[in-house]
Amino acid sequence: MTNHDHLRAIASRAMSDDAFAAKLQADPEGTLQAEGITLSDEDKAAFNQTMQEAARAMGRESKFYGRL
């Protein structure tokens, strides 16, 4: 799985699992590191965009805009 695919899976999980979403919102970098993901600045921008896209696809507002 590529880092991008892994980020999409994390975003999807955050949209469907409120406890995970709260953990991700409280400590985005720590939560991602616990999932085995370390992000470059470019990856952080991609993650923020992925979270926005996932929220739109789910018809939800994302609380993660610019969190990383």
ChimeraX attribute file (.defattr): number of C-alpha atoms within 10 A of each C-alpha:
attribute: neighborCount
match mode: 1-to-1
recipient: residues
	/A:1	7
	/A:2	7
	/A:3	14
	/A:4	13
	/A:5	10
	/A:6	16
	/A:7	23
	/A:8	18
	/A:9	15
	/A:10	21
	/A:11	24
	/A:12	19
	/A:13	15
	/A:14	21
	/A:15	20
	/A:16	11
	/A:17	11
	/A:18	11
	/A:19	11
	/A:20	15
	/A:21	22
	/A:22	13
	/A:23	14
	/A:24	20
	/A:25	18
	/A:26	13
	/A:27	14
	/A:28	17
	/A:29	17
	/A:30	14
	/A:31	18
	/A:32	17
	/A:33	12
	/A:34	10
	/A:35	12
	/A:36	11
	/A:37	15
	/A:38	14
	/A:39	17
	/A:40	9
	/A:41	9
	/A:42	8
	/A:43	16
	/A:44	18
	/A:45	16
	/A:46	17
	/A:47	25
	/A:48	19
	/A:49	16
	/A:50	21
	/A:51	25
	/A:52	20
	/A:53	18
	/A:54	22
	/A:55	19
	/A:56	12
	/A:57	12
	/A:58	13
	/A:59	10
	/A:60	12
	/A:61	15
	/A:62	18
	/A:63	14
	/A:64	20
	/A:65	15
	/A:66	12
	/A:67	15
	/A:68	16
